[in-house]
Amino acid sequence: MKFTMIIIGVIVAALGIASVAGKLHIKQDEEVAKVGSFSASVEKDKTAPQWLGISAIVIGGVLVLGGALKKS
């Protein structure tokens, strides 16, 4: 359990760092026009919000510390 918490914390923190660095992108399809059976859509590429990355770094750090300081 101790080792698992540390590994999950490192993974969550790494994803948070990638998000803050702007390396995580979210693709979103948006339909802009539809006429009969014809439809036009636009694919938007957004980056993950900064607050999401910062909170993932904090949560990952808490998991790593919790795993490292656990006594079992």
Secondary structure, DSSP 8 states (H G I E B T S, - for coil): -HHHHHHHHHHHHHHHHHHHTT--EEEEEEEEEEETTEEEEEEEEEE--HHHHHHHHHHHHHHHHHHHH---
